[in-house]
């Protein structure tokens, strides 16, 4: 990978994961790990570029005026409905 593309990728990663070092975004600097890392591994074949492309635009949607209650209600129903029995059990 050329240096410019690598630096651009590191900057994109830092936007979504702000705990990356702001001072290590150019291509010449290395990203070192921590003493006791806690990482997660997910099986799959998606690249970092594909993952970041999928994240582009998330959180930038605008709820039109007059549709806030209906939009938020619909979101709550999608989250709570599949787990309704779990909530009844835990909070009864």
CNS distance restraints for C-alpha pairs under 8 A (distance, minus, plus):
assign (resid   1 and name CA) (resid   5 and name CA) 6.67 0.50 0.50
assign (resid   1 and name CA) (resid   6 and name CA) 6.42 0.50 0.50
assign (resid   2 and name CA) (resid   6 and name CA) 6.24 0.50 0.50
assign (resid   3 and name CA) (resid   7 and name CA) 6.13 0.50 0.50
assign (resid   3 and name CA) (resid  27 and name CA) 5.33 0.50 0.50
assign (resid   3 and name CA) (resid  28 and name CA) 7.84 0.50 0.50
assign (resid   4 and name CA) (resid   8 and name CA) 6.20 0.50 0.50
assign (resid   4 and name CA) (resid  27 and name CA) 6.96 0.50 0.50
assign (resid   5 and name CA) (resid   9 and name CA) 6.15 0.50 0.50
assign (resid   6 and name CA) (resid  10 and name CA) 6.28 0.50 0.50
assign (resid   6 and name CA) (resid  26 and name CA) 7.97 0.50 0.50
assign (resid   6 and name CA) (resid  27 and name CA) 5.86 0.50 0.50
assign (resid   7 and name CA) (resid  11 and name CA) 6.29 0.50 0.50
assign (resid   7 and name CA) (resid  25 and name CA) 6.00 0.50 0.50
assign (resid   7 and name CA) (resid  26 and name CA) 4.88 0.50 0.50
assign (resid   7 and name CA) (resid  27 and name CA) 4.67 0.50 0.50
assign (resid   8 and name CA) (resid  12 and name CA) 6.30 0.50 0.50
assign (resid   9 and name CA) (resid  13 and name CA) 6.23 0.50 0.50
assign (resid   9 and name CA) (resid  49 and name CA) 7.52 0.50 0.50
assign (resid  10 and name CA) (resid  14 and name CA) 6.22 0.50 0.50
assign (resid  10 and name CA) (resid  25 and name CA) 5.64 0.50 0.50
assign (resid  10 and name CA) (resid  26 and name CA) 7.53 0.50 0.50
assign (resid  11 and name CA) (resid  15 and name CA) 6.45 0.50 0.50
assign (resid  11 and name CA) (resid  25 and name CA) 5.86 0.50 0.50
assign (resid  12 and name CA) (resid  16 and name CA) 6.92 0.50 0.50
assign (resid  12 and name CA) (resid  52 and name CA) 7.34 0.50 0.50
assign (resid  13 and name CA) (resid  17 and name CA) 5.88 0.50 0.50
assign (resid  13 and name CA) (resid  18 and name CA) 7.99 0.50 0.50
assign (resid  13 and name CA) (resid  20 and name CA) 7.86 0.50 0.50
assign (resid  13 and name CA) (resid  52 and name CA) 7.37 0.50 0.50
assign (resid  14 and name CA) (resid  18 and name CA) 4.97 0.50 0.50
assign (resid  14 and name CA) (resid  19 and name CA) 7.25 0.50 0.50
assign (resid  14 and name CA) (resid  20 and name CA) 5.53 0.50 0.50
assign (resid  14 and name CA) (resid  21 and name CA) 7.75 0.50 0.50
assign (resid  14 and name CA) (resid  22 and name CA) 7.47 0.50 0.50
assign (resid  21 and name CA) (resid  25 and name CA) 7.24 0.50 0.50
assign (resid  21 and name CA) (resid  31 and name CA) 7.94 0.50 0.50
assign (resid  24 and name CA) (resid  29 and name CA) 5.33 0.50 0.50
assign (resid  24 and name CA) (resid  30 and name CA) 6.80 0.50 0.50
assign (resid  24 and name CA) (resid  31 and name CA) 6.93 0.50 0.50
assign (resid  25 and name CA) (resid  29 and name CA) 7.04 0.50 0.50
assign (resid  33 and name CA) (resid  37 and name CA) 7.00 0.50 0.50
assign (resid  46 and name CA) (resid  50 and name CA) 6.07 0.50 0.50
assign (resid  46 and name CA) (resid  51 and name CA) 6.60 0.50 0.50
assign (resid  47 and name CA) (resid  51 and name CA) 6.23 0.50 0.50
assign (resid  48 and name CA) (resid  52 and name CA) 6.16 0.50 0.50
assign (resid  49 and name CA) (resid  53 and name CA) 6.07 0.50 0.50
assign (resid  50 and name CA) (resid  54 and name CA) 6.22 0.50 0.50
assign (resid  51 and name CA) (resid  55 and name CA) 6.49 0.50 0.50
assign (resid  52 and name CA) (resid  56 and name CA) 6.38 0.50 0.50
assign (resid  57 and name CA) (resid  61 and name CA) 7.34 0.50 0.50
assign (resid  63 and name CA) (resid  67 and name CA) 6.50 0.50 0.50
assign (resid  63 and name CA) (resid  68 and name CA) 6.08 0.50 0.50
assign (resid  63 and name CA) (resid  71 and name CA) 7.40 0.50 0.50
assign (resid  64 and name CA) (resid  68 and name CA) 7.01 0.50 0.50
assign (resid  67 and name CA) (resid  71 and name CA) 5.95 0.50 0.50
assign (resid  68 and name CA) (resid  72 and name CA) 6.05 0.50 0.50
assign (resid  69 and name CA) (resid  73 and name CA) 5.90 0.50 0.50
assign (resid  70 and name CA) (resid  74 and name CA) 6.06 0.50 0.50
assign (resid  71 and name CA) (resid  75 and name CA) 6.27 0.50 0.50
assign (resid  72 and name CA) (resid  76 and name CA) 6.15 0.50 0.50
assign (resid  73 and name CA) (resid  77 and name CA) 6.18 0.50 0.50
assign (resid  74 and name CA) (resid  78 and name CA) 6.28 0.50 0.50
assign (resid  75 and name CA) (resid  79 and name CA) 6.37 0.50 0.50
assign (resid  76 and name CA) (resid  80 and name CA) 5.90 0.50 0.50
assign (resid  77 and name CA) (resid  81 and name CA) 5.36 0.50 0.50
assign (resid  78 and name CA) (resid  82 and name CA) 7.17 0.50 0.50
assign (resid  79 and name CA) (resid  83 and name CA) 7.25 0.50 0.50
assign (resid  80 and name CA) (resid  84 and name CA) 5.66 0.50 0.50
assign (resid  83 and name CA) (resid  87 and name CA) 6.41 0.50 0.50
assign (resid  84 and name CA) (resid  88 and name CA) 6.23 0.50 0.50
assign (resid  85 and name CA) (resid  89 and name CA) 6.14 0.50 0.50
assign (resid  86 and name CA) (resid  90 and name CA) 6.14 0.50 0.50
assign (resid  87 and name CA) (resid  91 and name CA) 5.80 0.50 0.50
assign (resid  87 and name CA) (resid  92 and name CA) 7.97 0.50 0.50
assign (resid  88 and name CA) (resid  92 and name CA) 5.60 0.50 0.50
